[in-house]
Amino acid sequence: MRTGSEPATARSALRARFWLSVWGLVWAVAGTAAFALAGRPGWALACGVLWLVVTIDLAVVLRHIRRGPHYQPGPDVPPYSPPDGPGLPPRNRGTPPRRPPQERP
């Protein structure tokens, strides 16, 4: 949902996330192999789970990069007003809130 407070030139850091995932993948594979060869099955399993998580993250990042940029409304499109929930008064955006009358002594 667009709130109107987003920066006009905001961009996702998918390329940075891609390279961090590649770096993590290299270390997870190396750690899994090293701990398996050293006879540490618990640590090898932990690195193997990390390897799986990093691989899934890398697949998601690559999918998002391949999908490319999507339409984003420009600054001339007004933001959506939040829905009024049950029990909440309707929002009046153009008028300031009213103060209750002050009691006089």
Buried (B, 14 or more C-beta within 10 A) or exposed (E): EEEEEEEEEEEEEEEEBBEBBEEBBEBBBEBBEEBBEEEBEEBBEBBBEBBEBBBEBBEEBEEEEEEEEEEEEEEEEEEEEEEEEEEEEEEEEEEEEEEEEEEEE
